[in-house]
Amino acid sequence: YVVRKDTEHNRVTVSHERSGLLQEETLRLSQMNWLAEPVPGKTYDEQYRYHGPRIRGTLTGQEFVPDAPHDEAIAAGQSLVIYDGEELIGGGIIDA
């Protein structure tokens, strides 16, 4: 499992164990980039893995709160992209 990505120091941490993976329901984001202005409190879809499932949830500032738990653990440093229907509106980096 990739348990952490540190792009500042060009490091990827891997493990045979799932320890170190995020289990929180709320995903904190940094380095956010927007193609369209998000509406606070609106329901959007998020995707954190290429071809991964899209998860519905609410965007509040720099946090994404999914409507249901993620099926997989997520590593800090992964990108999270946010969709409004089929339109990509932006995203950010998942913080620890």
Helices and strands as residue ranges (DSSP letters): E 2-6, E 11-14, E 27-34, E 43-47, E 55-60, E 63-66, E 79-84, E 87-94
